Amino acid sequence: MFTTITLTGRVTADPELQTSQNNTEYVQFNVAVNKGFGEQEHPNFYQCVLFGKAAERLGKAGVKKGSLLFLTGDLDLVEYTRRSDGSKGMIPKITVYEWSYIPTGKRAEGSNANADSGAPANTNDSFMDVEDCGENGLPFN
């Protein structure tokens, strides 16, 4: 049995692709999710781990601190002992199965609007510019 979780949050630090002792690639990172409204707004933090091809894709996609991601995975509550006083605590840990960027901001002509958006810098999105659509305004003839 597993507990499926889907969330939208921002990466708190630049993730680094690592390799385990049995040569499995993985990425560990934290995500902050804002909860509440106004003065009651506060972040919840989740530890995330991603394995295999999905981890490679995350590394190649240019995910960095501040990137806004949509994640789906298995939620587990991991118990830990605080070093300061020896008390017990729980950390929500997500084994991520799927992830994707969430677009933030708009493209501005003559500038790279994706620079601060958390989206990857290389946005070869296969869309034609409006001026390249031909004489009848359609992207095909």
Beta strands, then each sheet from edge to edge (+ up, - down):
strand 1: 3-11
strand 2: 16-19
strand 3: 25-35
strand 4: 42-51
strand 5: 68-81
strand 6: 88-101
sheet 1: 2+ 3- 1+ 5- 6+ 4+
end
